[in-house]
Amino acid sequence: MHYMIGDLHGCYDELRQLLEIADVNLDDNQFWFTGDLIGRGNQPLETLRFVRSLGKNAQVVLGNHDLHFLAVADGVAKVKAKDKIDTLLEAPDRDELIDWLWNQPLLAQLDPQTVMVHAGITPQWSLEKALDCAAEVHNLFVQPQLRHELLMNMYGDEPNLWDENLTGAERYRFIINSFTRMRFCYHDFTLDFSYKEGLANAPKELIPWYKLRQDETVIIFGHWAALMGQVDNPQIKAMDTGCIWGNQLSMLEWETGRLYQSQCDAYRRSN
């Protein structure tokens, strides 16, 4: 079986509770994680160690919080109290965990028409183009000598519209933002990074990225906790149900469609 698991954000106890509820064998199944393994939660070290220990039974895509941790570890970004990554930064196996994270992709493909990403795929891209762009940046991730410059230029909201002629830092920044930060777009596919809530009160000119896509690709994603997993499109699977905000951590048994959830009451007041 394949199990799709929403953003963990360092909520290790809640993950173990969820796996107990589902009563799944860790050795005989595949566990796919939508990214943001860490960030804001109280147990980032335990979380990374556990997911890494799953070996080939775990498939991870990187999220914006994972990339922020890598930037902090590299000295490019400053740690904030709300990040709660100090135990990771001080861990004896820090370097091994960092290298493991760098080797995780931005996009993972389950079958020819099904993929997982953290935030989404810009409606400007076909699946083939998304695969190419993810591979292009991943090729930089796995080369230690190129990582620092990539991180130095990673932060920022521009460019917010894809152009095949983009090169260098601007090209890589757009690709990373599309896969890890996107929520809404305008009608012309320009990405908006300012509005981060749900659909009910969104400005009318903003459209969820997935409503502008025209292909048949099945996309599993996290990132957008305000959706609470509710998307009116059977091809789009939103897995972040706000564990870090005191709601639920969700896991979808892919072959059966059965949904498992664990309550995350410990975070209801802390965030």
Backbone torsions as a table, in degrees:
resi	resn	phi	psi	omega
1	MET	NA	152.0	172.1
2	HIS	-109.1	133.0	179.5
3	TYR	-119.4	121.3	180.0
4	MET	-95.9	121.8	-172.4
5	ILE	-119.1	132.7	-178.1
6	GLY	-72.7	-179.5	-175.4
7	ASP	-55.3	126.3	-177.2
8	LEU	-86.1	-39.6	-179.9
9	HIS	51.3	36.6	177.9
10	GLY	75.2	17.8	179.9
11	CYS	-91.5	71.9	-173.4
12	TYR	-66.4	-47.3	-178.6
13	ASP	-59.3	-39.7	-179.3
14	GLU	-67.8	-34.2	175.9
15	LEU	-65.5	-46.4	179.7
16	ARG	-64.2	-36.7	176.4
17	GLN	-62.7	-42.4	179.7
18	LEU	-62.5	-42.9	179.7
19	LEU	-66.5	-33.0	176.0
20	GLU	-69.6	-40.7	178.2
21	ILE	-59.3	-43.8	-178.7
22	ALA	-77.2	-17.2	179.3
23	ASP	53.7	54.2	-178.0
24	VAL	-103.6	146.8	176.5
25	ASN	-83.8	123.0	-176.4
26	LEU	-69.9	-20.5	-176.0
27	ASP	-89.3	-18.6	-171.9
28	ASP	-112.3	7.4	-176.0
29	ASN	-133.9	166.2	178.9
30	GLN	-110.2	132.0	-177.3
31	PHE	-117.2	117.7	-177.5
32	TRP	-106.8	128.0	-175.5
33	PHE	-114.4	132.6	-173.4
34	THR	-80.7	11.3	178.1
35	GLY	94.4	179.2	-169.4
36	ASP	52.0	54.3	175.3
37	LEU	-62.3	-28.5	-175.5
38	ILE	-133.1	172.8	178.6
39	GLY	109.4	113.0	177.9
40	ARG	84.9	-29.9	-178.9
41	GLY	-81.9	163.6	-170.9
42	ASN	-84.2	-12.1	-173.5
43	GLN	-129.6	57.7	-178.9
44	PRO	-65.2	-37.9	-177.8
45	LEU	-66.3	-47.4	178.7
46	GLU	-61.3	-38.1	-178.5
47	THR	-65.0	-50.8	-179.4
48	LEU	-63.8	-42.1	179.5
49	ARG	-61.1	-40.9	-178.1
50	PHE	-67.8	-49.4	-178.3
51	VAL	-61.8	-41.5	177.8
52	ARG	-62.9	-35.8	-178.4
53	SER	-66.4	-18.8	178.5
54	LEU	-71.1	-15.0	176.2
55	GLY	58.6	-130.8	-176.7
56	LYS	-71.2	-8.2	176.8
57	ASN	-83.5	-2.6	177.8
58	ALA	-114.4	135.4	171.1
59	GLN	-121.5	123.5	-176.5
60	VAL	-119.7	142.3	163.7
61	VAL	-115.7	146.7	-176.8
62	LEU	-78.0	141.6	174.7
63	GLY	-112.5	175.2	-177.8
64	ASN	-63.5	-34.4	178.2
65	HIS	-70.3	-34.8	176.4
66	ASP	-64.5	-43.6	179.2
67	LEU	-67.3	-35.2	177.3
68	HIS	-63.9	-41.8	176.3
69	PHE	-59.2	-43.6	179.2
70	LEU	-63.0	-35.8	177.8
71	ALA	-68.6	-39.7	176.9
72	VAL	-64.2	-46.3	-179.1
73	ALA	-61.7	-29.6	179.9
74	ASP	-83.7	-10.8	-178.9
75	GLY	89.3	4.9	-178.6
76	VAL	-80.3	-36.1	-178.7
77	ALA	-120.7	157.9	178.9
78	LYS	-94.7	142.2	178.1
79	VAL	-76.0	141.1	176.3
80	LYS	-111.9	152.0	-177.4
81	ALA	-56.0	-38.6	-176.7
82	LYS	-70.4	-15.5	179.0
83	ASP	-65.7	-36.5	179.5
84	LYS	53.8	49.8	-179.4
85	ILE	-117.4	12.8	-177.6
86	ASP	-59.6	-40.6	-179.3
87	THR	-63.3	-32.7	176.3
88	LEU	-68.4	-45.3	-177.4
89	LEU	-64.3	-27.0	-177.1
90	GLU	-101.0	1.3	-174.5
91	ALA	-71.3	144.9	178.0
92	PRO	-64.4	-26.8	178.9
93	ASP	-101.0	22.3	-178.9
94	ARG	-51.9	-48.8	-175.1
95	ASP	-64.6	-38.1	178.4
96	GLU	-65.8	-40.9	179.3
97	LEU	-67.6	-39.7	178.1
98	ILE	-62.9	-45.7	-179.9
99	ASP	-64.6	-37.6	177.2
100	TRP	-62.5	-43.9	178.5
101	LEU	-61.3	-44.0	-179.3
102	TRP	-59.0	-25.9	-177.7
103	ASN	-88.8	3.8	176.5
104	GLN	-88.1	147.5	-175.6
105	PRO	-86.0	172.3	171.2
106	LEU	-89.2	-21.2	-178.7
107	LEU	-142.4	137.3	176.0
108	ALA	-124.8	139.8	-175.6
109	GLN	-111.1	121.9	179.4
110	LEU	-83.7	-42.9	177.1
111	ASP	-153.2	178.5	-174.0
112	PRO	-55.6	-23.7	-177.6
113	GLN	-119.5	8.8	-175.4
114	THR	-129.4	126.7	-179.7
115	VAL	-136.1	160.5	172.5
116	MET	-120.3	136.1	173.0
117	VAL	-138.4	170.4	179.4
118	HIS	-78.1	-55.9	-174.2
119	ALA	-105.1	-39.2	-178.0
120	GLY	160.0	-172.4	175.9
121	ILE	-129.2	121.7	-179.2
122	THR	-53.4	138.5	-179.8
123	PRO	-64.7	-8.9	175.6
124	GLN	-74.3	-17.1	-174.0
125	TRP	-104.6	139.2	164.2
126	SER	-75.0	169.8	175.9
127	LEU	-60.2	-42.7	179.9
128	GLU	-59.6	-41.8	179.6
129	LYS	-67.4	-39.9	178.3
130	ALA	-61.4	-42.6	178.1
131	LEU	-61.3	-42.4	179.9
132	ASP	-64.5	-44.3	-177.8
133	CYS	-67.8	-39.6	177.9
134	ALA	-62.9	-42.3	179.6
135	ALA	-66.8	-36.0	-179.7
136	GLU	-60.5	-45.7	-179.4
137	VAL	-76.3	-37.2	178.4
138	HIS	-59.4	-34.1	177.9
139	ASN	-61.7	-28.0	174.8
140	LEU	-79.1	-39.1	-179.3
141	PHE	-56.1	-39.0	-172.0
142	VAL	-86.8	3.8	177.0
143	GLN	-111.1	101.6	-174.2
144	PRO	-52.2	-34.1	-176.8
145	GLN	-72.1	-13.3	-178.6
146	LEU	-103.6	-10.8	-171.8
147	ARG	-66.8	-42.9	-174.7
148	HIS	-60.4	-48.1	-179.8
149	GLU	-63.1	-38.5	177.8
150	LEU	-60.9	-45.6	179.7
151	LEU	-66.3	-36.8	179.5
152	MET	-59.2	-30.7	-176.1
153	ASN	-108.3	10.2	-173.0
154	MET	-76.6	-37.5	-171.7
155	TYR	-78.2	140.7	178.3
156	GLY	136.6	156.9	-176.9
157	ASP	-100.1	-4.8	-178.4
158	GLU	-114.9	145.6	-3.0
159	PRO	-72.9	153.3	-179.3
160	ASN	-114.9	15.4	176.0
161	LEU	-142.3	131.3	-176.9
162	TRP	-70.8	138.4	173.1
163	ASP	-140.4	126.5	-177.6
164	GLU	-59.8	-20.1	-179.1
165	ASN	-84.8	-3.2	175.8
166	LEU	-60.2	142.0	178.9
167	THR	-135.7	163.5	171.5
168	GLY	57.2	-139.0	-173.1
169	ALA	-58.8	-39.7	-179.1
170	GLU	-65.6	-40.3	178.5
171	ARG	-63.5	-47.9	-177.6
172	TYR	-67.3	-36.7	178.9
173	ARG	-63.8	-43.0	178.4
174	PHE	-63.3	-44.6	-178.8
175	ILE	-60.0	-47.4	-179.6
176	ILE	-64.2	-43.1	179.7
177	ASN	-63.4	-39.5	179.1
178	SER	-62.6	-44.7	-177.2
179	PHE	-77.7	-24.2	-170.3
180	THR	-122.6	-13.3	-174.2
181	ARG	-128.6	-16.6	-171.8
182	MET	-65.6	142.9	168.4
183	ARG	-132.8	-63.6	-177.0
184	PHE	-107.3	154.8	171.4
185	CYS	-130.4	164.8	167.7
186	TYR	-91.7	172.3	-177.7
187	HIS	-58.6	-29.2	-179.4
188	ASP	-87.7	11.5	177.4
189	PHE	79.3	1.4	174.5
190	THR	-60.6	133.9	-178.7
191	LEU	-80.5	141.6	174.2
192	ASP	-114.4	130.4	179.8
193	PHE	-113.6	5.2	-173.6
194	SER	-89.1	-33.8	-176.5
195	TYR	-99.7	123.1	-171.5
196	LYS	-121.1	8.4	-177.2
197	GLU	-91.1	-161.0	-178.9
198	GLY	-85.6	-164.9	-173.8
199	LEU	-85.1	-27.6	-169.7
200	ALA	-57.4	-42.9	-175.7
201	ASN	-111.3	17.0	-178.4
202	ALA	-70.0	143.5	173.6
203	PRO	-53.6	140.1	-171.6
204	LYS	-63.1	-22.8	-179.3
205	GLU	-80.0	-8.6	179.9
206	LEU	-95.4	137.1	-176.7
207	ILE	-127.9	132.8	175.7
208	PRO	-55.9	138.4	-175.6
209	TRP	-52.2	-38.2	-173.6
210	TYR	-71.9	-21.0	178.8
211	LYS	-77.6	-13.0	178.6
212	LEU	-97.4	-7.2	179.5
213	ARG	-76.8	142.9	-174.0
214	GLN	-115.1	3.6	-176.3
215	ASP	-102.9	-173.2	-175.8
216	GLU	-103.0	12.2	-177.4
217	THR	-65.1	133.1	172.3
218	VAL	-88.0	123.1	-174.9
219	ILE	-121.9	122.7	175.4
220	ILE	-101.8	128.5	-176.9
221	PHE	-147.3	169.2	178.0
222	GLY	-124.5	-129.7	168.7
223	HIS	70.6	-46.3	-167.7
224	TRP	-99.2	78.1	-174.9
225	ALA	-62.8	-30.4	-177.0
226	ALA	-63.6	-19.4	176.4
227	LEU	-72.8	-23.2	-177.8
228	MET	51.1	36.4	176.6
229	GLY	77.9	2.8	-174.7
230	GLN	-96.7	106.5	177.9
231	VAL	-134.9	127.5	-175.2
232	ASP	-87.0	53.4	178.8
233	ASN	-153.9	115.8	-176.4
234	PRO	-64.7	-15.8	178.9
235	GLN	-84.6	-11.4	-175.8
236	ILE	-114.3	122.8	-177.4
237	LYS	-116.1	107.4	179.5
238	ALA	-93.1	117.8	-171.4
239	MET	-105.3	-12.8	179.8
240	ASP	-83.0	111.3	179.4
241	THR	-114.5	29.7	167.0
242	GLY	74.1	38.2	177.6
243	CYS	-54.5	-45.3	-174.7
244	ILE	-69.4	-13.1	177.7
245	TRP	-101.7	11.5	176.7
246	GLY	89.2	16.1	179.3
247	ASN	-98.7	-114.8	-178.0
248	GLN	-128.6	154.6	165.4
249	LEU	-101.3	128.6	-172.7
250	SER	-114.5	147.3	177.1
251	MET	-140.4	125.1	-178.3
252	LEU	-105.1	122.4	173.0
253	GLU	-78.3	105.5	-165.2
254	TRP	-61.5	-45.2	-174.0
255	GLU	-69.6	-25.3	-177.7
256	THR	-109.1	-18.7	-176.1
257	GLY	80.4	7.1	-179.6
258	ARG	-76.4	134.9	-178.0
259	LEU	-107.7	128.8	175.0
260	TYR	-112.0	144.4	178.9
261	GLN	-142.0	145.3	171.4
262	SER	-120.4	143.7	180.0
263	GLN	-77.7	145.0	-177.9
264	CYS	-120.8	51.0	-174.6
265	ASP	-60.9	-27.1	-177.3
266	ALA	-61.7	-22.2	-178.0
267	TYR	-101.2	3.6	-175.9
268	ARG	-62.5	-33.1	-177.3
269	ARG	-105.5	-17.3	-172.2
270	SER	-82.6	-20.8	-178.6
271	ASN	-120.0	NA	NA
